[in-house]
């Protein structure tokens, strides 16, 4: 770019500077913009992947992912399934965001052990969504497990 040093009210230099900048090829400007955006994205991903708040949220959602469906089956009635399904979808969304953030912000994460563990555990949450579970397994799984545990659903 052309650096212009002019008096505060002098528009000649700023206009000529603008016209020189605007005549550059678009591909150079777009490439430069992409690099700047990518640099900021990587910086944000690193910051988020090292954030205690983000780690706490994902830990709480992991505990929900481990026990939420069991609590739903034993402690609630059928109309509450929708609420649990919504929480499960939100959990999957945040876990997917976590995978993307770690992929961008942490070196060595992609295709490592924890990458595959996170991918598999996020995908298996699909089976906790009532509509999907009933479509794949029928309603017999949730009713038989509740009957055996003494709960009434």
C-alpha positions in Angstrom: 0.0 0.0 0.0 0.9 3.6 -0.4 1.4 5.5 2.9 0.2 9.0 2.7 1.2 11.7 5.0 -1.0 14.8 4.5 -2.6 17.6 6.3 -5.8 16.6 8.1 -8.1 18.3 5.5 -6.2 17.4 2.4 -8.1 14.8 0.4 -5.8 14.6 -2.7 -3.4 12.1 -1.1 -6.1 9.9 0.5 -8.1 9.7 -2.8 -4.9 8.8 -4.8 -4.1 6.2 -2.2 -7.5 4.8 -2.5 -7.4 4.6 -6.2 -4.0 2.8 -6.1 -5.3 0.3 -3.6 -8.5 -0.3 -5.5 -6.6 -1.1 -8.8 -4.9 -4.1 -7.2 -6.0 -7.5 -8.4 -8.9 -8.9 -6.6 -7.2 -12.3 -6.0 -4.4 -10.7 -4.0 -6.8 -8.8 -1.8 -8.9 -11.9 -1.3 -5.9 -14.1 -0.5 -4.7 -11.5 2.0 -8.1 -11.3 3.6 -8.3 -15.1 3.8 -4.9 -15.2 5.6 -6.0 -12.5 8.1 -9.3 -14.3 8.7 -7.6 -17.7 9.1 -5.0 -16.2 11.5 -7.8 -14.7 13.7 -9.7 -18.0 13.5 -6.7 -20.0 14.7 -6.0 -17.5 17.5 -9.7 -17.7 18.6 -9.7 -21.6 18.4 -6.5 -21.7 20.5 -8.0 -19.4 23.1 -11.3 -21.3 23.2 -9.6 -24.7 23.4 -7.6 -23.5 26.4 -10.6 -21.8 28.1 -11.6 -23.1 31.5 -15.2 -22.0 30.9 -15.4 -24.1 27.6 -13.7 -27.0 29.4 -16.2 -26.8 32.3 -19.2 -26.7 29.9 -18.0 -29.7 27.9 -17.3 -31.6 31.1 -20.8 -31.0 32.4 -22.2 -32.1 29.0 -20.1 -35.2 29.2 -21.6 -36.1 32.5 -25.1 -35.5 31.0 -24.1 -37.7 28.0 -23.1 -40.5 30.3 -26.2 -40.5 32.6 -28.9 -38.4 30.9 -30.6 -41.1 29.0 -30.7 -43.4 32.0 -32.2 -40.6 34.1 -34.7 -40.0 31.3 -35.8 -43.7 31.3 -36.0 -44.2 35.0 -37.1 -40.9 36.4 -39.4 -39.3 33.8 -42.5 -39.9 31.8 -42.8 -40.1 28.0 -43.7 -36.4 27.5 -40.3 -35.3 29.0 -38.4 -37.1 26.2 -38.6 -34.0 24.0 -36.7 -32.0 26.6 -34.0 -34.6 26.9 -33.8 -34.9 23.1 -33.2 -31.1 22.9 -30.5 -31.2 25.5 -28.9 -34.1 23.6 -28.9 -32.2 20.3 -27.4 -29.1 22.1 -24.7 -31.4 23.6 -23.9 -32.9 20.2 -23.7 -29.4 18.7 -21.2 -28.3 21.4 -19.2 -31.5 21.1 -19.0 -31.0 17.3 -17.9 -27.4 17.9 -15.3 -28.7 20.3 -13.9 -31.1 17.7 -13.7 -28.3 15.2 -12.0 -25.9 17.7 -9.5 -28.6 18.8 -8.8 -29.5 15.1 -7.9 -25.8 14.3 -6.5 -24.8 17.7 -4.4 -27.8 18.9 -1.6 -29.4 17.0 -1.6 -33.1 16.9 -5.3 -33.5 17.7 -6.5 -34.4 14.2 -6.7 -38.2 13.7 -5.1 -38.8 17.1 -6.7 -41.0 19.8 -8.8 -38.2 21.3 -10.0 -37.1 17.9 -11.5 -40.5 17.2 -12.8 -40.9 20.7 -14.6 -37.5 20.5 -16.0 -38.3 17.0 -17.3 -41.7 18.1 -18.8 -40.5 21.4 -20.5 -37.5 19.6 -22.0 -39.8 16.9 -23.3 -42.3 19.5 -25.3 -39.6 21.1 -27.6 -39.9 18.1 -28.8 -43.2 19.7 -30.0 -41.2 22.8 -32.5 -39.2 20.7 -35.8 -40.9 21.2 -37.1 -40.8 17.7 -33.9 -42.3 16.3 -33.7 -45.0 19.0 -37.3 -46.0 18.6 -36.9 -46.0 14.8 -33.9 -48.3 15.0 -34.8 -50.5 18.0 -38.5 -50.0 18.5 -40.1 -49.0 21.8 -39.3 -52.3 23.4 -35.8 -51.3 24.6 -36.9 -48.4 26.7 -40.0 -50.2 28.1 -38.1 -53.5 28.9 -35.2 -51.7 30.6 -37.6 -49.7 32.7 -39.7 -52.7 33.6 -36.6 -54.6 34.7 -35.4 -51.7 36.8 -38.8 -51.3 38.6 -39.7 -48.0 37.0 -42.9 -47.3 35.3 -42.9 -45.6 31.9 
